Amino acid sequence: MNDAAARPFFSLPTLPKADAEDLHRAVTALRRRTGIVLGEHKIDMAGRTLGLHAHRAGMSSVREYLTMIEQNVGSPEWNQLISAFTVNHTAFFREKYHFEILAEFCEARKNKPLSVWCCASSTGEEPYSIAITMHEACGRANAGMSVLASDIDVHALARARKGVYTMDRARPIRPELLRRYFLRGAGAQAGMVMIKPFIREMITFEEVNLVDASWPIKQKFDAIFCRNTMIYFDKPTQTRILQRFAPLLKPGGLLFAGHSENFTYLTDAFRLKGQTVYTAA
Ligand SMILES: C[S@@+](CC[C@H](N)C(=O)[O-])C[C@H]1O[C@@H](n2cnc3c(N)ncnc32)[C@H](O)[C@@H]1O
C-alpha cells in the first residue's frame, strides 16, 4: 500500500481536551444556569462536547471557552451548550392517561376560557397533544382556549414552532386525530405531517428558564404540565419551582408530573389526586 492509500480520506480536527477542573467548572456553570444536574454517565460525554464547542468557537482550550461563557451570560454559545446538554426526549400523547384526565377536566369547563402552561415543551409534541385534546373536548364551544408552551432550549422551541414531524413521530396519534389536525406533506415534504394552523394558533411559544428568578408570566392557568423535567434538577430546585407553580394555578387547577416524578414529599403546596396529577393544597 502506498502512502496516499494509507492516509485517511479526511482528518478529524484535534479537539481541545477538558481536564477534571474544566469538567467541574462546566458542570457548576450549567447547573447554575439551567438547574440541570449532570449524572456521572454524562460527564464523559460532557468533556467531548465542551472540546467540540471550544473548537467551533475558535478557542484553543476548554478553559478559555469556559471563561468566555462565564463572563458573558448573553453569549449565543449558551444556547448551543444548553441544547447540547438538555434531554429533549418526548412524544405525542406520551403517558396517554394524562390526556384522558385533561379531556374530562376540559369537558367539565367547556364554557369557560381554558389555559394550560406546558413548561418544558421540548420539540412541541406535548403542547400539540394538549391543544388537540382541548379542542376535541370543547371544540367550537370554547373560543378561549390557549396553551403557553415554553422551554429553556431555543433550538427545541424553533422545531416546536414549525410543527412539522416525520410520520414515524406521528405514530402515537390516532388516525382520526391525524386526519383532523394534521396536513400530510407532498413532494419534498412526503413522509412528513404538519399541524394545522388553527391548532398552532392556540399556542404561544416562549423561552422560559424554570430556574430564573422571575418568569415572564402574567396569567393564571387551569393546568400546568411539568413532566419529565424536574428529574434533572436537585430537590431544593424542584421545591422552589413547585412553590412558584402553586399561585399560578386557578382554583381547582391541575399540575401534571411525569410518571417517575413524585412531588408529595417536596412541598405541601400540592396534594396528589392520582396518576401523578396534583392539585394545589
Ligand atoms: C425530557 S424533556 C420532557 C419533554 C416533555 N415535557 C415530555 O414529558 O415529553 C425535558 C425538557 O426540559 C427542558 N428543560 C431543562 N431544563 C429546563 C429549565 N431550566 N427550564 C425550562 N426547561 C428546561 C429541556 O430543554 C427539555 O426540552
PDBQT file of the ligand as one rigid body, heavy atoms in Angstrom, charges set to zero:
ROOT
HETATM    1  C1  LIG A 301     -37.202  15.095  28.673  1.00  0.00    +0.000 C 
HETATM    2  S1  LIG A 301     -37.840  16.617  28.021  1.00  0.00    +0.000 S 
HETATM    3  C2  LIG A 301     -39.528  16.475  28.509  1.00  0.00    +0.000 C 
HETATM    4  C3  LIG A 301     -40.449  16.954  27.434  1.00  0.00    +0.000 C 
HETATM    5  C4  LIG A 301     -41.945  16.845  27.754  1.00  0.00    +0.000 C 
HETATM    6  N1  LIG A 301     -42.288  17.609  28.923  1.00  0.00    +0.000 N 
HETATM    7  C5  LIG A 301     -42.367  15.418  27.915  1.00  0.00    +0.000 C 
HETATM    8  O1  LIG A 301     -42.620  14.958  29.032  1.00  0.00    +0.000 OA
HETATM    9  O2  LIG A 301     -42.454  14.711  26.896  1.00  0.00    +0.000 OA
HETATM   10  C6  LIG A 301     -37.181  17.801  29.179  1.00  0.00    +0.000 C 
HETATM   11  C7  LIG A 301     -37.262  19.234  28.679  1.00  0.00    +0.000 C 
HETATM   12  O3  LIG A 301     -36.971  20.115  29.774  1.00  0.00    +0.000 OA
HETATM   13  C8  LIG A 301     -36.290  21.228  29.254  1.00  0.00    +0.000 C 
HETATM   14  N2  LIG A 301     -35.581  21.922  30.348  1.00  0.00    +0.000 N 
HETATM   15  C9  LIG A 301     -34.475  21.516  31.010  1.00  0.00    +0.000 A 
HETATM   16  N3  LIG A 301     -34.102  22.441  31.911  1.00  0.00    +0.000 NA
HETATM   17  C10 LIG A 301     -35.018  23.446  31.830  1.00  0.00    +0.000 A 
HETATM   18  C11 LIG A 301     -35.166  24.688  32.520  1.00  0.00    +0.000 A 
HETATM   19  N4  LIG A 301     -34.318  25.089  33.453  1.00  0.00    +0.000 N 
HETATM   20  N5  LIG A 301     -36.224  25.472  32.169  1.00  0.00    +0.000 NA
HETATM   21  C12 LIG A 301     -37.107  25.094  31.204  1.00  0.00    +0.000 A 
HETATM   22  N6  LIG A 301     -36.981  23.932  30.516  1.00  0.00    +0.000 NA
HETATM   23  C13 LIG A 301     -35.961  23.115  30.837  1.00  0.00    +0.000 A 
HETATM   24  C14 LIG A 301     -35.363  20.631  28.209  1.00  0.00    +0.000 C 
HETATM   25  O4  LIG A 301     -34.893  21.586  27.294  1.00  0.00    +0.000 OA
HETATM   26  C15 LIG A 301     -36.246  19.569  27.581  1.00  0.00    +0.000 C 
HETATM   27  O5  LIG A 301     -36.894  20.035  26.433  1.00  0.00    +0.000 OA
ENDROOT
TORSDOF 0
